[in-house]
């Protein structure tokens, strides 16, 4: 069955589910709408379906703006498969999957790339590796990076050991995460990677970091950075550094849930606006 996308002014957008095989995994994507392509990579431990159930991001304005929206489940997440090798879940490896998706889609023009958290790392590594493949970047809730990364990496390594030794339920019971106030109303869901794969995902993310600020500064791409306040896993220091080093980047920080609900409109306006000069 071909799934339907979000509803637009004239009714539901009809899109298709597809998949392709890459480096031993079956990667599943949804392709909705028509127009210049915008490709989105989600955050760690979730999936397209979970993000939709969380109600964080509304993609309807992007479709209304005349964009072809492609979203996919990252390797080992959601409907996509993945193996137990930590090397497959580092940001550079996930960036390789992102570029392979563009190849599978047969996209020849530069695309608008969007990514949240882990997806932000995926997009930045892909852009640094192949900047000619991209026209704009939308970087949502950039994760810990550089000087703030080690504490996060250590926690991921410890979590991987807990899952491997004691199982998923024990890890979830110990986790007891306190969400940032700005998204305290968002329901929490169990991780979508299977229990046998989750330690590898955690170890891969522990080995990951964003490209260096110097490498990012060489990108001559318009960028929109969207962040929210008071989240140690997505500190404003990362968002502000990205906005400072990317030529002509725009930064918006949300301090309320209502303001986060404007992100879909902000992204749509950014994608259709003439590029600002950096």
N, C-alpha and C positions, 0 to 999 in steps of 0.2 A: 504493500500500500504506500502511496506517495503522501507524505505528511503535509499538512497545511501550516504555513507560517502565521505570524501575527496578523491581526485584522488591520486593514488600511481603510481609507475613506470610501473605497469602492468595494469593500468586502475583504475576505481573507487573501493573503498572498499565497500563491500555490508554489511549493518548492519540492525539491526532490532529495531523497536520501541517497547517498552514494558511499562507496568505500574503495580503497586501493590498498595494495600490499607494499610494504616498505620495510626493509631491514627486519624481516621476520614477524612483523605485526600487521594486523588488519586495522586500518585507520578509517573511522566512520565520520562522515561530514554531512551537513545539510546545506543545500544551495537554494536560496530563496530570492525572488525578485529579479530585476533586470537592470542593466546599466553598468557603469564602471564598477569593478569589483572592490569590495571591502572585506577583508579576511580577518577573523577574530580568533584569538587563542585564549582559552579560559584559564582560571587559576588552579593551583594545585589541589588535589584530592576531590574536586567536584567534577562536573560534567556540564554539557549544555542543558540537560534536563534539570539537574539540580540547581543550576544558576537560575533557570526560569522559575522553579518552585520557590527559590529564595526571594524572587521579586526585586533583585538589586538593580538590574540594568534593563531598560526598555529600548529595544532595537527598532520599534515601529517608526520613529522619526527618521532613522537612517534609510529605511525602505521608502518612506514617503519622499525623501530627498532624491530618489531615483538611483539608489545604489543596489547592486547585486550583493547580497550579504551571504557570506560563506562562514559557517561556524563548524568546528570539528571537535570531537572528543580526543584529547591528547592520548598518546600511547599509554596503555595500562589504565586508562580512566574511562568510566562510562561504558559505552558500547565498543570502544576500541580495545584491542588485545595488547598484551605486552608480556615480556619474559622477566625472569628474576635477576637480570644483570643491572647493577646500579649505573653502569656507564651509559645505559640507554635513556636515563632520566636526568642527565645533566642538561643545563640550559643549551650548550652547543649541540648536543644530540637532538634535543627537542626542536631546535632551530633547523636542523637538517630535515626533520619531518615536515616542518612548515614549508620549507622550500620545495620539498618533494610534492606536497599538496598543490602548490602553484604549478608545478610541472604536470601533474596528473590532470589538473583542470584545463590545461592547454592555454593558460593565460600568457599572452605575449606582451601586453602593456604593463606598465608599472602599476602596482596596486596600493590601495590604502590599507595599511596593516594596523591592527588594533590588538592589544593584549592586556590582561589584568593579572597582576601579581606574577605567578610563574609564567603566565602568557606574556607579560611585559618583558621578562628576561628572554623568553623565546624570540620575541619580535626584535629586540635590540641586537641579539646575536645574529639573527638572520640578516638584519639591515647592515650591520658592520661587515658581514661576509659578502653580501651581494647588494650593495646600495642601489644599483641600477634597477633592481626588481621592484622598488618601492617609490611611491609618490608622496605619501604623508604617513605620519605615525601618530597613533592615539595610544598613550601609555596610561593605563588606569591602575590606581593604587600600587605604585612601584614598590617592590619588596626591599627588605634589608639588603644593603650592598656595601662593599668596600670595608670601611672601619666598623660598621655595625653588623657585619655578616657573621663573624665567628661565633658569637653567642647563639645566633639562630642555627648555625650549622651544628654546633655542639648539641643543642636540644633535639635536632633531627636525628643525629647519630644515636643519642640515648633512646629516642622513641623507636628507632629501628631495632635496637637490641631488645627493648621491651616486647614489641610485637613478635619478634622471632622467638624469644624465650617463653613468653607467658601468654601470647595470643592477643587478638584484636580487642576482645572485650575488656581485658585487664588494662590495656593501654587507654581505651576510651574512658574507663572508670577513673584512671589516674590523671587524665588529661585536664579536666575541669577548667577549661578555658574561660576567661572573662572577656567577652567581646567588647570592643570600643563602644562608648556610649552612643556614638553617632549611628551605629548599626545594631544597637542592643535589641531591637524588635525583629531582627532577621532570624528566622529559625535555623538551627544548626542541624546538619545531616551527617550521617556516618560517611567516612571516606568511600569514594567509588572504586579505587583500586582493590582488587581481591586481596584477601589476607596473605596469600602466598607471594603476592607481588609487592605489597605495601612496604616491607622493609627495603626493597631495592629502590622504590620511589623515594623514600626518606633519605637513603644514603646518597642517591644521585643528586637530590636537592642540596644535601649537605656539602657536596663537592662543587656546587655551583656558585657563581657570582655574576653580576652584570659585567659587560665589557668595561674596560678602564674608561674614566672620563676623557682621557686623551683620544681614545679610539672613537668614542661617541661624538666628540667635538668635531671629528672629520666628516660626519654626516651632514650633507647640505640639504636636509629635508625639513619641511614644515612639521611641527610637532605640537600636539596638545597633551598636556600632562594634567590628569585629574586625580586628586588625592583627597583623603579625609583625615580628620584630626585625631590625635591621641591614640594611635595604633602602633605599638612597638614593632609588630611584624611588618608594618608598611610605614616606616617613619617619614616624617616630612623632610628630613635631611636628604633622603634619596630623591624625592620629587623636586626639591629646590635645586639640588645639584644638576639633575637632568635638565631642568628649565634654564639653568644658567649656562650650561655648556652647549646645548643644542641651539644653533643659530636661529633667532626669531621665534623661539618656543613660547607658547602660552601656558601659564599655570593657573589652575583653579583649585582652591581648597574648600571642601565642604565641612561645615561644622554642625549641620542638622540633616536629619533624614529627608526632610522636604527638599533640601538643596540637592542631595544626591539624586532625587527623582528628576532633576532637570538635566542630568548628564546626557540622556538620549538626544534632547534638543541641542545641547552644546556640541555634541559630536557631529550631528547632522549639519549644523551651521558651519562648523570647522571644515567638514569635508567638501562643502560646495562653495566656500568662500575663496576668492582669489588668494593665492599664496602671499603671505607677507614677506617682505624682503628681510633677510637675516644680515 
